Every structure is written in C-alpha cells, then in structure tokens.
Amino acid sequence: MFNPVGIMVAATPDMAGKPPMTNLQPDVDLFATESRCDGRVFPGECKIVVAFPFHWANGVWRLDMAVPAVPWYVGPGLLVPLAAGWLLLVGATALGAYRTVGKTLER
C-alpha cells in the first residue's frame, strides 16, 4: 500500500523490502491493470497486476495487487468437463436425430 506521496507503508511479508511491482498511476476514480512477465519482483513468472486507488481523509492511497496470469487453455480442470459435455450433447443430438428419422421412414 502506498500513501499519497508514493511511499510504501504496508506490504505482505513476501513483498516487504522489494521494489514496487508496477509503476501504474491510475486515475483517482478508476483502477488500472497490466500483465507483466519476468518483472523485477516476480522473475520467471507472469502476473496480472492491479493498481487500485482508494480515498482516505489525507488523500488518495494506492493498493497494488498481483495474481497469477491465467493460461490461454485455463487448465485440465475446465477442459475435461467441457469436452465431456460437448460429447454428451453431440451424442444425444445424434441419437435423437437417428430415432426421429428412423420412425419417420418406417411409415
């Protein structure tokens, strides 16, 4: 957390003493985001960094946060259920079409 002057006044134990993770200066009413890879604070990692301004009596303070970047494929925890759902939907549609056409052609 940075005070209105830009001095770090609070940090989590793993961030204490490290340089700021971003130099974003958001508008006083909006947050700002950016994706950073191989930054000074997180070498070898990609992170989504958010700079969030909030108002206190003595000015606008800034809170910087970082979360792991989501890979384009998201992960197998989502891919497997999506593939299974797709197969179930296609199978049910094919079975329904087969039965409908079969009953229609019987007459």
VEXGU-9031 format. One record per residue (C-alpha): x, y, z; residue in three letters; residue number from 1. Coordinates in steps of 0.5 Angstrom, whole numbers, padded with zeros to 4 digits. Each point is the difference from the previous one (the first is absolute). Layout:
N
{{X,Y,Z},"ALA",NUM}
...
***
This chain:
107
{{0000,0000,0000},"MET",1}
{{0003,0007,-0002},"PHE",2}
{{-0002,0006,0003},"ASN",3}
{{-0002,0007,-0004},"PRO",4}
{{0007,0002,0000},"VAL",5}
{{0002,-0007,-0003},"GLY",6}
{{0004,-0003,0006},"ILE",7}
{{-0002,-0008,0001},"MET",8}
{{-0003,0000,0007},"VAL",9}
{{-0002,-0007,0000},"ALA",10}
{{0001,-0007,-0003},"ALA",11}
{{0000,-0007,0001},"THR",12}
{{0005,-0004,0003},"PRO",13}
{{0003,-0003,-0007},"ASP",14}
{{0000,0007,-0003},"MET",15}
{{0003,0004,0005},"ALA",16}
{{0006,0004,-0002},"GLY",17}
{{-0001,-0002,-0007},"LYS",18}
{{-0001,0006,-0006},"PRO",19}
{{-0007,0002,-0002},"PRO",20}
{{-0003,-0006,-0004},"MET",21}
{{-0003,0005,-0005},"THR",22}
{{0001,0008,-0002},"ASN",23}
{{-0007,0001,-0002},"LEU",24}
{{-0003,0006,0002},"GLN",25}
{{-0008,-0001,0000},"PRO",26}
{{-0005,0006,-0001},"ASP",27}
{{-0002,0001,0007},"VAL",28}
{{-0007,-0003,-0001},"ASP",29}
{{0002,-0006,-0004},"LEU",30}
{{0005,-0006,0001},"PHE",31}
{{0005,-0002,-0005},"ALA",32}
{{0002,-0007,-0003},"THR",33}
{{0006,-0002,-0004},"GLU",34}
{{0003,-0007,-0001},"SER",35}
{{0008,-0001,0002},"ARG",36}
{{0004,-0005,-0002},"CYS",37}
{{0007,-0001,0003},"ASP",38}
{{0000,0006,0004},"GLY",39}
{{0005,0002,0006},"ARG",40}
{{-0005,-0002,0005},"VAL",41}
{{-0002,-0007,-0003},"PHE",42}
{{0005,-0002,-0004},"PRO",43}
{{-0002,-0006,-0005},"GLY",44}
{{-0007,0001,0001},"GLU",45}
{{-0006,0003,-0003},"CYS",46}
{{-0005,0004,0004},"LYS",47}
{{-0006,0005,0000},"ILE",48}
{{0002,0006,0004},"VAL",49}
{{-0006,0005,0002},"VAL",50}
{{0001,0007,0003},"ALA",51}
{{-0006,0002,0004},"PHE",52}
{{-0001,0007,0003},"PRO",53}
{{-0004,0001,0006},"PHE",54}
{{-0001,0006,0003},"HIS",55}
{{0001,0002,0008},"TRP",56}
{{0000,0007,0003},"ALA",57}
{{0007,0001,-0001},"ASN",58}
{{0000,-0001,-0008},"GLY",59}
{{0000,-0006,-0005},"VAL",60}
{{0003,-0006,0002},"TRP",61}
{{0002,-0006,-0005},"ARG",62}
{{0000,-0007,0001},"LEU",63}
{{0004,-0005,-0004},"ASP",64}
{{-0002,-0007,-0001},"MET",65}
{{0002,-0006,-0005},"ALA",66}
{{-0003,-0006,-0002},"VAL",67}
{{0003,-0006,-0004},"PRO",68}
{{-0002,0001,-0007},"ALA",69}
{{-0005,-0005,-0003},"VAL",70}
{{0003,-0004,-0006},"PRO",71}
{{-0004,0000,-0006},"TRP",72}
{{-0002,-0007,0001},"TYR",73}
{{-0002,0001,0007},"VAL",74}
{{0001,-0007,0002},"GLY",75}
{{-0002,-0007,0000},"PRO",76}
{{-0005,0001,0006},"GLY",77}
{{-0004,0004,-0005},"LEU",78}
{{0002,-0003,-0007},"LEU",79}
{{-0002,-0007,0002},"VAL",80}
{{-0008,0002,0002},"PRO",81}
{{0000,0004,-0006},"LEU",82}
{{0002,-0006,-0004},"ALA",83}
{{-0005,-0005,0003},"ALA",84}
{{-0006,0005,0000},"GLY",85}
{{0002,0001,-0007},"TRP",86}
{{0000,-0007,-0002},"LEU",87}
{{-0006,-0002,0004},"LEU",88}
{{-0004,0006,-0004},"LEU",89}
{{0002,-0003,-0006},"VAL",90}
{{-0002,-0007,0001},"GLY",91}
{{-0007,0002,0003},"ALA",92}
{{-0001,0004,-0006},"THR",93}
{{0003,-0005,-0005},"ALA",94}
{{-0005,-0006,0004},"LEU",95}
{{-0006,0005,0000},"GLY",96}
{{0001,0001,-0008},"ALA",97}
{{0001,-0007,-0001},"TYR",98}
{{-0006,-0002,0003},"ARG",99}
{{-0004,0005,-0003},"THR",100}
{{0002,-0001,-0007},"VAL",101}
{{-0001,-0008,0001},"GLY",102}
{{-0007,0001,0003},"LYS",103}
{{-0002,0005,-0006},"THR",104}
{{0003,-0005,-0005},"LEU",105}
{{-0004,-0006,0003},"GLU",106}
{{-0007,0002,-0002},"ARG",107}
***
